[in-house]
Amino acid sequence: MRNRSGKAVWWVLLALVVVLGGGFALLRSGILDDAGAPEGAKKPEPPPITVEADPTPSFEPGALKALVEKNLPDGMEKTVNAYIRWLAANAKRIRDFKDYSMTLVKTERIDGKTWPTEKAAVKVRNQPFSVYMSFSEPKGLKGQEVIYVDGKNDGRIVGHTGGILSLVGTLRILPTSARAMQGNRHPVTELGISHMVEEAVRNVPGDLKRGKTEFEYKFGEKKLGKTCTLFIIRRKEVDPEGKDPKFHSDYMYFDDETNLPIFYQLYEWPEKKGDPPVLVEEYAHEDIKIDNGFTDLDFDEKNPKYHY
């Protein structure tokens, strides 16, 4: 019995050496550190929004459907312009939320590889922009937690992995570092429904101006158990100006009750003519709750409910 016990202890110690050794190797390489992590490739700042927001928007239940039905008899161009002005107002409205929580389910394709679908409980605070994420899927990410607060922690994500790898300890890495961006098309600084709406406000006017684009609205669409109004963009050809050469179409579903975007899909052009477009981004925003009264503790690794 003593010999077996000794072997068991030896194997536990060996596992600890392997796990911690991996963490120390990351420290030596500069990928994981407390200070001085390599910054990685920075994404350019998004252009400012130039669309004039609707000064008297309605966000009552069914507001988007009513806006489309009012303008559609005068043509799609007028309808899309009215939609963009409403969307700009919606972006401001979302920015004015003190905070919100949701369950985020995302699937992304990067460099020809579709990554496993991720599911996380998310808290977002708008001022200062703050994010907390706790992953439940896939199995390899279960237990992982991520915190980002604008203006704190030297601009770094504070996170840890789940399972036995949590023994490595807390990671402090920049949002655009190679490690943070692995398996992600966007950094954590762009997470949230406001960023999604603002990106649409920037892009749709260009699609309308260039002309080689089809727009479509669908009412009564069911998604995540909600009745939605769906806005579809289909590009007829690769943008000759080279602004969006990969994007073929995107679909944004607005919950008729809250007027918030709860489901989004982005497709790229197929590699071969005749093949269907390729899904590269899919985001579901489930169970959105507004103004929860989050405090600094909700975005602090010292929160006793967290597992740092």
C-alpha positions, 0 to 999 in steps of 0.5 A, a space after each residue: 500500500 505504501 508503494 502504491 501511495 508513493 507512486 500516486 504522489 509521484 504522478 501528481 507531482 509530475 502533473 504539477 511540474 508539467 502544468 506549472 512548467 507550461 505556465 513558466 514557459 509562457 512567462 519566459 516567452 512573454 505570452 503570459 505575464 504581469 507586465 510587459 506582454 507583447 502588444 501584438 498587432 493592433 487593430 485600427 480605430 473604427 471610423 466615427 459614425 457620421 449618420 445622423 440619428 433619428 431625433 425622435 425614434 420609437 423603441 416601443 414593441 414593434 417599432 422597427 416593423 412599423 418603421 419599415 411598413 411606413 417607409 417601404 411604399 416609397 421604395 427600399 432606398 428611403 426605407 434603408 435610410 430611415 432604418 439607418 437613422 433609427 439604428 444610429 439612435 438605437 446605438 446611442 440608446 444601448 450606450 446609455 444603458 448603465 449595464 446589461 447581462 446576457 448569455 453569449 453563444 458564438 461560432 466563428 471561422 478563422 483562416 478556413 477553420 470553424 472553431 467550436 461553439 462557445 457559450 459564456 455568461 456575460 456582464 457588460 458595463 458601459 462606463 467605464 467599458 467593462 466585461 466579465 465572461 464565464 465560459 461553460 462551453 466547449 468542454 476545453 473552456 469550461 470554468 474559464 473567466 475573463 475580465 476587462 476594464 477600460 483604464 485598469 490593469 494596464 489595459 490587459 485582460 485578467 483571466 484564467 483557464 478552467 480545469 487543472 490548467 487553472 493551476 497556472 494562475 491568473 493571466 494578464 494579456 493585452 486584448 490584441 495579443 496573439 494569445 488573446 486573439 486565438 480563436 477570436 475574430 474580434 478582441 474583447 474590447 469590441 464585445 457587446 450589442 452596442 458594437 454590433 449595432 455601431 458597425 452596421 451603422 458604419 457599413 450599411 450606408 456604403 452598401 446603399 451608396 455603391 448600389 450592388 447590394 440587395 436589402 430585404 426585411 422579413 417580419 415574424 421571424 422566430 429566433 431564440 424563442 422571440 418574434 423578430 424583424 430580420 434585416 438582410 444584406 446581400 452583396 451582388 458582387 465583390 466590392 470593386 472599391 475593395 472595402 469589404 471584399 470577403 463579405 457576401 451577406 449578413 443577417 441581423 435579427 431584432 427582437 420585436 419586444 425590445 428592439 435589440 439585436 439578438 442574433 447575427 450571421 455574417 457570410 463570406 463569398 464561397 471559394 468556388 463559384 456555385 458553392 454556398 456562402 461560408 458562415 464566418 460569424 454567428 452570435 446569439 444574445 440570449 436572456 438580455 437583462 438591462 440595468 442590473 446595478 453592477 458595481 466595480 466588484 462585478 469586474 474585479 478578480 477579487 469577487 468572492 463569487 469568481 474563481 481566480 
